[in-house]
């Protein structure tokens, strides 16, 4: 009585591997009765061996068939021989012999002397005679030679020739959920059999034996991942697109069967995770794979059965960039005036410890300062970095101004690198794959810190280091008007550290014509009334901003006295209008801005702002009369 099974694979044109329909792990090998087909051999195929096997493979692999054992040969493997009935009721080996892809064995008549066996043999002899007369299959006089290489001698050369191109292939063996042995068929007569890593995924490993003989157990869901891929791809025709080479020298590529990319299906079933290493190879396709992985996470499938969804951190928030600490670190101020220090998600500035990258640290900071300081931006929290090495917890954010993503701009211009996250690390940028692609492009184009030459670090000369130095620089600066500069540090409401890039000059700058109350320089000091308010106001308005300066004089310790313009406005006047400074009459007259400054001070008095909150005009008049 015929039995039922599913055809897992075909070893040659006369031998099939069958598995139980209900239990795929239960396998048996069946050779077709009375016939033999040419053999596929590593040392060289027999003529027509591939064509014979391929005819049978296309016919039966993955199909449910009926089979009947006619006889057994008690060799070491106890081989079974019989017939197979297809779903359309055609029978093997009859069809193979009729098409010329199998020959009758010389000893066929001695294998089974039953009546049914004799009738089958007689039928096969007639079919073979017709196939031979028609020169079908192995009886043909042309073709039959396929050159198969079982070693990838030069993977790099193969990649250069076939990168991004689709190649027809047959999956010869499934090693695990993400590793296959494939027969690549660049041409009908030239094949290459090699290992292929499925791009974009990392599946748990199966049970294996190490080189030292020790057995290594399978990882959780390793057997399930293997079975999932094996049942869908084993000996199926697929389209392989070669994308790259792994560090171990294996080809990496996408594998598509008629239903689509196998990687996507494995991820959706929760039997693999996305791997960032292949992101730049896959480009936009990586986004599809991440969505498939998300489906498994959301539904707690397979590897993600215990997955806990990442807590939501709220939507976009509008803030102002109040300070740029480095290429990847900012201080943001919200509408209520509260500030917090954050890092850009998934990127880092040039490493200070790397001699090749460190010279670009200041360039990266300046690049971001020019574009974001003082700007209104939208920020989304992607995760949090736990406290470590004495540093507090830090928020990891996506920062955007309009359509400009700060992290992407940093990477595109070669002023940072992308952090390689653990596969299970959810605290990453939502455009992580885009960042990886941008980094690869910047490296290829030699941008920023990826350039062949490392520039000399820019060094500013501190001209306020001594009074002598200050006087020499004073001579040069006093001849110029509205010198472009950058406020590097705010020391108090009226005292700043200024950088003049075109002169490579650094100096202490003091606002002329006014006196701002002093702020505390350390915890042991006490601020004068409104000293801290003046300091905070100067920080908000001036820190890291592009300004212009007019230098008028030096003080006794090497400071430069003059006028500072922010957005073309005299900042001393702004301080006075807020009631955070008072006019110093002598220096105001000397600066030539006395009228403007006195008028600004009077407006603050009239509005009772700042230090003038208890201003009494009558008292002012009395003091004037006494003078």
C-alpha positions as CSV (number, residue, x, y, z in Angstrom):
1,X,0.0,0.0,0.0
2,X,1.5,3.4,-1.0
3,X,2.7,5.7,1.8
4,X,2.6,9.5,1.8
5,X,5.5,11.9,2.3
6,X,6.9,15.3,1.3
7,X,10.0,15.5,-0.9
8,X,12.6,17.5,1.0
9,X,15.4,17.3,-1.5
10,X,16.8,15.4,-4.5
11,X,20.3,13.9,-4.3
12,X,20.5,12.9,-7.9
13,X,18.2,12.1,-10.8
14,X,17.3,8.8,-9.2
15,X,17.3,9.5,-5.4
16,X,15.0,11.5,-3.2
17,X,15.0,12.5,0.5
18,X,11.5,12.2,1.9
19,X,10.2,13.5,5.2
20,X,7.1,12.9,7.2
21,X,4.3,15.4,6.4
22,X,3.6,15.8,10.1
23,X,7.1,15.6,11.4
24,X,9.7,17.1,9.0
25,X,12.6,15.9,11.2
26,X,11.7,12.2,10.3
27,X,13.4,11.5,7.0
28,X,14.1,8.5,4.7
29,X,16.0,8.2,1.5
30,X,14.3,6.5,-1.5
31,X,16.0,5.5,-4.7
32,X,13.9,4.9,-7.8
33,X,13.6,1.2,-8.7
34,X,15.5,-0.3,-11.6
35,X,17.2,2.9,-12.8
36,X,20.3,5.0,-12.3
37,X,21.1,8.6,-13.1
38,X,24.4,10.3,-13.6
39,X,26.1,11.4,-10.3
40,X,27.0,14.9,-9.1
41,X,30.4,14.6,-7.6
42,X,32.8,17.1,-6.0
43,X,35.7,15.8,-8.1
44,X,33.7,16.4,-11.3
45,X,30.1,15.6,-12.4
46,X,29.2,12.8,-14.7
47,X,27.8,14.1,-18.1
48,X,24.2,15.4,-17.7
49,X,24.3,14.9,-13.9
50,X,23.1,18.4,-13.1
51,X,20.3,18.4,-15.8
52,X,19.1,15.0,-14.6
53,X,18.9,16.1,-11.0
54,X,17.4,19.4,-11.9
55,X,14.6,17.9,-13.9
56,X,13.6,15.8,-10.9
57,X,14.2,18.6,-8.4
58,X,11.8,21.0,-10.2
59,X,9.3,18.2,-10.4
60,X,9.0,17.1,-6.8
61,X,10.8,19.2,-4.2
62,X,8.4,20.5,-1.6
63,X,5.5,18.4,-3.0
64,X,3.5,15.8,-1.2
65,X,3.7,12.5,-3.0
66,X,2.9,8.8,-2.6
67,X,5.6,6.2,-2.7
68,X,5.9,2.4,-2.6
69,X,9.0,0.4,-1.7
70,X,9.7,-2.4,-4.2
71,X,12.9,-3.8,-2.8
72,X,15.8,-3.1,-0.4
73,X,19.5,-3.7,-0.7
74,X,21.0,-4.5,2.7
75,X,24.1,-2.3,2.4
76,X,25.4,-0.1,5.2
77,X,22.6,2.4,4.7
78,X,19.9,-0.2,3.9
79,X,18.8,1.6,0.8
80,X,15.1,1.4,-0.3
81,X,14.1,1.3,-3.9
82,X,10.6,2.0,-5.2
83,X,8.2,4.2,-7.2
84,X,6.7,7.6,-6.6
85,X,3.3,8.8,-7.7
86,X,2.9,12.5,-8.2
87,X,-0.2,14.6,-7.5
88,X,-1.1,14.5,-11.2
89,X,-0.9,10.7,-11.0
90,X,2.3,10.5,-13.1
91,X,4.8,8.0,-11.9
92,X,8.5,7.9,-11.3
93,X,10.8,6.5,-12.5
94,X,8.6,6.2,-15.6
95,X,8.7,9.9,-16.4
96,X,12.4,10.2,-15.9
97,X,13.2,7.3,-18.2
98,X,10.7,8.6,-20.8
99,X,12.5,12.0,-20.8
100,X,15.9,10.4,-21.0
101,X,17.2,11.5,-17.6
102,X,17.7,8.1,-16.2
103,X,18.8,4.7,-17.6
104,X,17.8,1.2,-16.7
105,X,20.4,-0.5,-14.5
106,X,22.3,-3.4,-16.0
107,X,21.1,-5.7,-13.3
108,X,17.5,-4.4,-13.2
109,X,16.0,-7.7,-13.9
110,X,17.5,-9.3,-10.9
111,X,16.4,-6.7,-8.3
112,X,12.7,-7.6,-8.0
113,X,11.2,-10.8,-9.5
114,X,7.6,-10.0,-8.5
115,X,4.9,-9.7,-11.1
116,X,4.5,-6.0,-10.4
117,X,8.2,-5.5,-10.7
118,X,8.4,-7.4,-14.0
119,X,5.5,-5.3,-15.5
120,X,7.3,-2.1,-14.4
121,X,10.6,-3.2,-15.9
122,X,9.0,-4.1,-19.2
123,X,7.3,-0.7,-19.4
124,X,10.6,1.1,-18.5
125,X,12.5,-0.8,-21.2
126,X,10.0,0.4,-23.8
127,X,10.2,4.0,-22.6
128,X,14.0,3.9,-22.6
129,X,14.1,2.6,-26.2
130,X,11.9,5.6,-27.4
131,X,14.1,8.1,-25.4
132,X,17.2,6.6,-26.9
133,X,15.8,6.8,-30.4
134,X,14.7,10.4,-29.9
135,X,18.2,11.3,-28.3
136,X,16.5,12.7,-25.2
137,X,18.4,13.7,-22.0
138,X,21.5,11.6,-21.4
139,X,21.1,10.0,-24.8
140,X,21.7,13.3,-26.5
141,X,24.9,14.1,-28.3
142,X,25.2,17.8,-27.2
143,X,25.6,19.6,-23.9
144,X,25.6,17.8,-20.6
145,X,28.7,19.4,-19.2
146,X,28.4,21.9,-16.3
147,X,31.5,23.2,-14.7
148,X,31.0,23.5,-10.9
149,X,33.4,25.1,-8.5
150,X,33.1,24.1,-4.9
151,X,35.5,26.8,-3.6
152,X,35.2,30.6,-3.8
153,X,38.8,31.3,-4.7
154,X,38.5,35.1,-5.0
155,X,35.4,36.4,-3.2
156,X,36.4,40.0,-3.8
157,X,36.7,39.6,-7.5
158,X,33.3,37.8,-7.6
159,X,31.8,40.6,-5.6
160,X,33.1,43.2,-8.0
161,X,31.7,41.4,-11.0
162,X,28.2,40.6,-9.5
163,X,27.6,43.2,-6.7
164,X,24.0,44.4,-6.9
165,X,23.1,41.9,-9.6
166,X,20.6,39.1,-9.3
167,X,21.9,35.6,-9.8
168,X,19.7,32.5,-10.2
169,X,20.7,30.0,-7.5
170,X,19.7,26.7,-5.8
171,X,19.8,26.3,-2.1
172,X,21.8,23.1,-1.6
173,X,21.8,23.1,2.2
174,X,20.4,25.2,5.1
175,X,23.0,25.5,7.8
176,X,21.0,27.8,10.1
177,X,18.3,30.4,9.9
178,X,20.8,32.9,8.4
179,X,23.4,30.7,6.6
180,X,23.0,28.7,3.4
181,X,25.1,26.7,1.0
182,X,23.9,27.9,-2.4
183,X,24.7,26.9,-6.0
184,X,25.1,30.2,-7.8
185,X,24.5,29.9,-11.5
186,X,26.0,32.9,-13.3
187,X,25.7,31.0,-16.6
188,X,24.0,27.8,-17.5
189,X,27.3,26.0,-17.7
190,X,29.3,27.7,-15.0
191,X,28.2,27.2,-11.4
192,X,29.7,28.1,-8.0
193,X,28.7,26.4,-4.8
194,X,29.5,28.5,-1.7
195,X,28.3,29.7,1.7
196,X,26.0,32.7,1.7
197,X,25.0,34.8,4.7
198,X,21.4,36.1,4.4
199,X,21.8,39.9,4.5
200,X,20.2,41.9,7.3
201,X,19.5,39.2,9.9
202,X,21.2,37.2,12.6
203,X,19.5,34.0,13.5
204,X,20.3,31.9,16.6
205,X,22.8,29.1,16.0
206,X,22.0,25.4,15.7
207,X,23.7,22.6,17.5
208,X,27.3,22.1,16.2
209,X,30.6,20.5,16.9
210,X,33.6,22.7,17.4
211,X,37.0,22.1,15.8
212,X,38.2,20.6,19.2
213,X,35.5,18.0,19.1
214,X,33.4,19.6,21.8
215,X,29.7,19.8,21.1
216,X,28.0,23.2,21.3
217,X,24.3,23.3,22.1
218,X,21.9,25.2,19.9
219,X,20.8,28.7,21.0
220,X,17.2,29.3,21.9
221,X,15.0,29.1,18.8
222,X,18.0,28.0,16.7
223,X,16.4,24.7,15.6
224,X,13.1,26.5,14.9
225,X,14.8,29.1,12.7
226,X,16.7,26.3,10.8
227,X,13.5,24.4,10.2
228,X,11.6,27.5,9.2
229,X,14.1,28.3,6.4
230,X,14.8,24.7,5.5
231,X,11.1,24.0,4.8
232,X,10.9,27.0,2.5
233,X,14.2,27.1,0.7
234,X,15.8,23.7,0.7
235,X,16.6,23.0,-3.0
236,X,14.3,25.7,-4.2
237,X,15.3,28.0,-7.0
238,X,15.9,31.5,-5.5
239,X,17.2,34.9,-6.7
240,X,20.4,35.9,-4.9
241,X,21.6,39.5,-5.0
242,X,25.3,39.7,-3.9
243,X,25.7,42.7,-1.6
244,X,29.1,42.3,0.2
245,X,31.6,40.2,2.0
246,X,31.6,39.4,5.7
247,X,34.7,39.9,7.9
248,X,35.1,36.1,7.7
249,X,35.2,36.2,3.9
250,X,31.7,34.8,3.2
251,X,29.4,36.3,0.6
252,X,26.5,38.3,2.0
253,X,23.4,38.7,-0.1
254,X,19.6,38.9,-0.1
255,X,17.7,35.8,-0.9
256,X,14.3,36.0,-2.6
257,X,12.0,33.1,-3.5
258,X,8.6,33.6,-5.3
259,X,6.9,34.9,-2.1
260,X,9.6,37.5,-1.4
261,X,12.7,38.0,0.8
262,X,13.2,35.1,3.2
263,X,14.9,37.5,5.7
264,X,11.6,39.4,6.1
265,X,9.6,36.2,6.8
266,X,12.2,34.9,9.3
267,X,12.1,38.3,11.2
268,X,8.3,38.4,11.2
269,X,8.2,34.9,12.8
270,X,10.5,36.2,15.5
271,X,13.2,33.7,14.6
272,X,16.0,36.3,13.9
273,X,17.1,39.8,14.7
274,X,18.1,42.6,12.4
275,X,21.9,43.0,12.2
276,X,23.3,46.5,11.7
277,X,26.4,45.2,10.0
278,X,24.5,44.8,6.8
279,X,22.5,48.0,6.9
280,X,24.7,49.9,4.4
281,X,24.6,46.9,2.0
282,X,20.8,46.8,2.0
283,X,20.1,50.6,1.9
284,X,16.4,51.4,2.0
285,X,15.5,47.6,2.2
286,X,16.8,47.6,5.8
287,X,13.7,49.6,6.8
288,X,11.4,46.9,5.6
289,X,13.4,44.3,7.7
290,X,13.1,46.5,10.8
291,X,9.4,46.7,10.4
292,X,9.3,42.9,10.1
293,X,11.2,42.7,13.4
294,X,8.9,45.2,15.0
295,X,5.9,43.0,14.0
296,X,7.5,40.1,15.9
297,X,8.3,42.3,18.9
298,X,4.8,43.8,19.0
299,X,3.3,40.3,18.9
300,X,5.9,38.7,21.3
301,X,6.9,36.0,18.8
302,X,9.8,33.7,19.1
303,X,12.9,35.4,20.3
304,X,10.8,38.3,21.5
305,X,8.3,36.3,23.6
306,X,9.4,38.3,26.7
307,X,9.8,41.6,24.9
308,X,8.7,44.7,26.8
309,X,7.8,47.6,24.6
310,X,10.0,50.6,25.0
311,X,8.3,53.2,27.2
312,X,7.2,56.2,25.2
313,X,9.1,59.4,25.8
314,X,6.6,61.9,24.5
315,X,6.5,63.6,21.1
316,X,8.4,66.5,19.7
317,X,9.2,69.4,21.9
318,X,10.2,72.9,20.8
319,X,13.4,74.2,22.5
320,X,16.3,76.5,21.9
321,X,19.9,75.4,21.6
322,X,21.6,77.4,24.3
323,X,25.1,75.8,24.1
324,X,27.0,73.5,21.9
325,X,29.5,71.5,24.0
326,X,30.8,69.3,21.1
327,X,29.7,67.8,17.8
328,X,27.2,65.5,19.6
329,X,26.4,67.3,22.9
330,X,24.1,70.3,23.4
331,X,22.4,72.2,26.2
332,X,18.7,72.9,25.4
333,X,16.4,75.5,27.0
334,X,12.7,75.1,27.0
335,X,10.0,77.8,27.1
336,X,10.1,78.1,30.9
337,X,13.8,78.7,30.9
338,X,14.9,75.3,32.2
339,X,17.9,73.8,30.6
340,X,19.2,70.2,30.2
341,X,22.2,68.7,28.5
342,X,21.6,66.0,25.9
343,X,23.4,63.9,23.4
344,X,22.5,63.1,19.8
345,X,21.3,59.6,19.4
346,X,23.6,57.0,17.8
347,X,26.4,59.3,16.9
348,X,29.6,60.5,18.5
349,X,32.0,63.4,17.9
350,X,35.6,62.7,16.7
351,X,37.3,60.6,19.4
352,X,39.7,62.8,21.5
353,X,41.8,59.7,22.0
354,X,42.3,59.0,18.3
355,X,45.2,61.0,16.9
356,X,43.6,60.9,13.4
357,X,40.2,62.1,14.6
358,X,41.0,64.4,17.5
359,X,42.1,67.4,15.4
360,X,38.5,67.5,14.0
361,X,36.9,67.8,17.4
362,X,36.9,71.6,17.4
363,X,35.8,71.6,13.7
364,X,32.9,69.4,14.5
365,X,31.9,71.7,17.4
366,X,32.2,74.8,15.3
367,X,30.2,73.2,12.5
368,X,27.3,72.5,14.8
369,X,27.6,75.9,16.6
370,X,27.3,77.8,13.3
371,X,24.1,75.9,12.4
372,X,22.3,75.5,15.7
373,X,23.3,77.9,18.5
374,X,20.4,80.1,19.5
375,X,18.1,78.3,17.0
376,X,14.6,77.1,17.7
377,X,14.6,73.3,17.1
378,X,12.4,70.3,17.6
379,X,13.7,67.5,19.8
380,X,12.5,63.9,20.4
381,X,13.9,61.7,23.2
382,X,15.0,58.3,21.8
383,X,16.3,56.9,25.0
384,X,18.6,57.4,28.0
385,X,22.2,56.6,28.7
386,X,22.5,55.3,32.3
387,X,25.0,57.0,34.7
388,X,28.6,55.8,34.3
389,X,32.1,56.9,35.2
390,X,30.9,59.7,37.3
391,X,28.6,61.1,34.5
392,X,24.9,61.5,35.2
393,X,22.1,60.0,33.2
394,X,21.9,61.6,29.8
395,X,19.0,61.8,27.3
396,X,19.7,60.6,23.8
397,X,17.7,62.7,21.3
398,X,16.9,63.4,17.7
399,X,17.3,67.2,17.1
400,X,15.9,68.8,14.0
401,X,15.6,72.3,12.6
402,X,13.1,72.2,9.8
403,X,14.1,69.2,7.6
404,X,17.7,69.2,8.9
405,X,18.6,66.4,11.2
406,X,21.6,67.4,13.4
407,X,23.0,63.9,13.7
408,X,22.7,63.3,9.9
409,X,24.4,66.6,9.1
410,X,27.3,65.7,11.5
411,X,27.8,62.3,9.8
412,X,27.3,63.5,6.2
413,X,30.1,66.0,6.6
414,X,32.6,63.6,8.2
415,X,32.5,65.2,11.7
416,X,31.3,62.2,13.6
417,X,30.9,58.4,13.5
418,X,27.9,56.1,14.1
419,X,27.8,54.1,17.3
420,X,27.5,50.4,16.8
421,X,24.6,49.4,19.1
422,X,23.9,46.0,20.5
423,X,21.3,44.2,18.5
424,X,18.8,44.3,21.4
425,X,19.5,48.0,22.2
426,X,16.3,50.0,21.4
427,X,17.8,53.4,22.4
428,X,18.9,54.4,19.0
429,X,18.2,57.0,16.3
430,X,15.0,56.3,14.3
431,X,17.1,57.0,11.2
432,X,19.9,54.7,12.2
433,X,20.2,53.0,8.9
434,X,20.4,56.3,7.1
435,X,23.2,57.4,9.5
436,X,25.2,54.2,8.6
437,X,24.8,54.9,4.9
438,X,25.8,58.5,5.4
439,X,28.9,57.4,7.3
440,X,29.9,55.0,4.5
441,X,29.4,57.8,1.9
442,X,31.5,60.3,3.9
443,X,34.3,57.7,4.3
444,X,34.2,57.0,0.6
445,X,34.4,60.7,-0.3
446,X,37.1,61.4,2.3
447,X,35.1,64.1,4.1
448,X,36.1,65.6,7.4
449,X,37.9,63.2,9.7
450,X,37.9,60.6,6.9
451,X,40.2,62.7,4.8
452,X,43.6,61.3,3.9
453,X,45.4,64.2,5.5
454,X,44.9,65.3,9.1
455,X,45.0,69.1,9.6
456,X,46.9,70.8,12.3
457,X,44.8,71.7,15.2
458,X,43.8,75.4,15.3
459,X,45.5,77.2,18.2
460,X,44.3,80.6,19.5
461,X,46.8,83.0,21.0
462,X,45.6,84.4,24.3
463,X,46.3,88.2,24.0
464,X,44.9,88.8,27.5
465,X,47.6,86.7,29.0
466,X,49.6,89.8,29.9
467,X,49.2,93.5,29.7
468,X,52.1,93.7,27.2
469,X,50.5,91.2,24.8
470,X,47.2,93.0,25.2
471,X,48.7,96.4,24.3
472,X,50.4,95.0,21.1
473,X,47.1,93.5,19.9
474,X,45.2,96.6,21.0
475,X,47.2,98.6,18.4
476,X,45.9,96.4,15.6
477,X,42.3,96.0,16.8
478,X,41.7,99.7,17.6
479,X,42.2,100.5,13.9
480,X,39.3,98.2,12.8
481,X,35.6,98.6,13.3
482,X,33.0,95.9,13.9
483,X,35.6,93.0,14.0
484,X,33.8,89.6,13.6
485,X,34.2,87.5,16.7
486,X,32.6,84.6,18.7
487,X,31.7,84.7,22.4
488,X,33.4,81.6,23.7
489,X,32.6,82.1,27.4
490,X,30.6,84.5,29.5
491,X,32.5,85.4,32.7
492,X,29.9,87.8,34.0
493,X,27.2,90.2,32.7
494,X,29.8,92.5,31.2
495,X,32.9,90.3,30.9
496,X,33.5,87.7,28.1
497,X,36.1,85.5,26.5
498,X,36.1,86.3,22.8
499,X,37.6,84.5,19.9
500,X,38.6,86.3,16.7
501,X,39.0,83.4,14.1
502,X,40.6,85.4,11.3
503,X,43.3,86.6,13.7
504,X,43.6,83.3,15.6
505,X,43.2,85.6,18.6
506,X,41.6,85.0,22.0
507,X,41.0,87.8,24.5
508,X,39.1,88.9,27.5
509,X,36.5,91.5,26.5
510,X,34.9,94.1,28.9
511,X,31.9,96.1,28.0
512,X,32.7,99.8,28.1
513,X,30.5,102.6,29.4
514,X,28.6,100.4,32.0
515,X,29.1,98.5,35.2
516,X,27.2,95.2,35.7
517,X,26.9,93.7,39.2
518,X,29.3,90.9,39.9
519,X,28.2,87.3,40.0
520,X,29.6,84.7,42.3
521,X,32.7,82.9,40.8
522,X,32.4,79.9,43.1
523,X,30.3,78.4,45.8
524,X,32.1,80.4,48.5
525,X,31.4,83.8,46.9
526,X,28.2,85.7,47.1
527,X,26.8,87.6,44.0
528,X,26.0,91.2,44.2
529,X,22.3,92.0,43.8
530,X,21.2,91.1,40.2
531,X,24.7,89.9,39.5
532,X,23.5,86.4,38.7
533,X,20.6,87.7,36.7
534,X,22.9,89.8,34.5
535,X,25.2,86.8,34.1
536,X,22.3,84.6,33.0
537,X,21.0,87.2,30.6
538,X,24.4,87.5,29.0
539,X,24.7,83.7,28.7
540,X,21.3,83.5,27.0
541,X,21.9,86.2,24.6
542,X,25.6,86.0,23.8
543,X,27.2,82.6,24.6
544,X,28.7,81.0,21.4
545,X,27.0,83.7,19.3
546,X,28.6,85.4,16.3
547,X,29.2,89.0,17.4
548,X,31.1,92.1,16.3
549,X,33.4,94.2,18.5
550,X,34.9,97.7,18.6
551,X,38.0,97.8,20.8
552,X,38.7,101.2,22.6
553,X,41.2,100.6,25.4
554,X,42.9,98.1,27.7
555,X,42.3,97.6,31.4
556,X,45.0,97.1,33.9
557,X,45.1,93.3,33.7
558,X,45.1,92.8,29.9
559,X,41.4,93.0,29.2
560,X,40.1,94.8,26.1
561,X,37.4,97.4,26.7
562,X,34.9,98.3,24.0
563,X,31.5,97.7,22.4
564,X,30.0,94.3,21.6
565,X,27.3,94.1,19.0
566,X,24.9,91.2,19.0
567,X,22.5,91.1,16.0
568,X,23.8,94.7,15.3
569,X,22.6,95.9,18.7
570,X,25.0,97.3,21.4
571,X,24.8,94.6,24.1
572,X,25.6,97.2,26.8
573,X,22.5,99.0,25.9
574,X,20.4,95.8,26.1
575,X,21.8,95.1,29.6
576,X,20.9,98.6,30.7
577,X,17.3,98.3,29.3
578,X,16.8,95.2,31.4
579,X,18.0,96.9,34.5
580,X,21.0,94.6,34.8
581,X,23.7,97.3,34.6
582,X,24.2,100.9,35.3
583,X,26.0,103.6,33.3
584,X,29.6,104.3,34.2
585,X,29.6,108.0,33.3
586,X,33.3,108.5,32.6
587,X,33.8,105.5,30.4
588,X,30.5,106.1,28.6
589,X,31.6,109.6,27.6
590,X,34.9,108.2,26.5
591,X,33.2,105.5,24.3
592,X,31.1,108.1,22.5
593,X,27.9,106.1,23.3
594,X,26.9,108.1,26.4
595,X,23.6,109.4,25.1
596,X,22.4,106.0,23.9
597,X,23.5,104.4,27.2
598,X,21.9,107.0,29.5
599,X,18.7,106.8,27.6
600,X,18.6,103.0,27.9
601,X,19.3,103.2,31.7
602,X,16.5,105.8,32.0
603,X,14.0,103.4,30.2
604,X,14.8,100.7,32.8
605,X,14.4,103.1,35.7
606,X,11.0,104.2,34.3
607,X,9.9,100.6,33.9
608,X,11.3,99.7,37.4
609,X,13.3,96.8,35.9
610,X,16.0,94.8,37.6
611,X,18.1,96.8,39.9
612,X,15.7,99.7,39.5
613,X,12.7,97.8,40.9
614,X,12.4,100.3,43.8
615,X,13.5,103.3,41.8
616,X,12.3,106.7,43.2
617,X,12.5,109.6,40.7
618,X,12.2,112.1,43.6
619,X,15.3,110.7,45.3
620,X,17.1,110.9,41.9
621,X,16.1,114.6,41.7
622,X,17.3,115.2,45.3
623,X,20.7,113.6,44.5
624,X,20.9,115.7,41.4
625,X,20.2,118.9,43.4
626,X,22.8,118.0,46.0
627,X,25.4,117.6,43.3
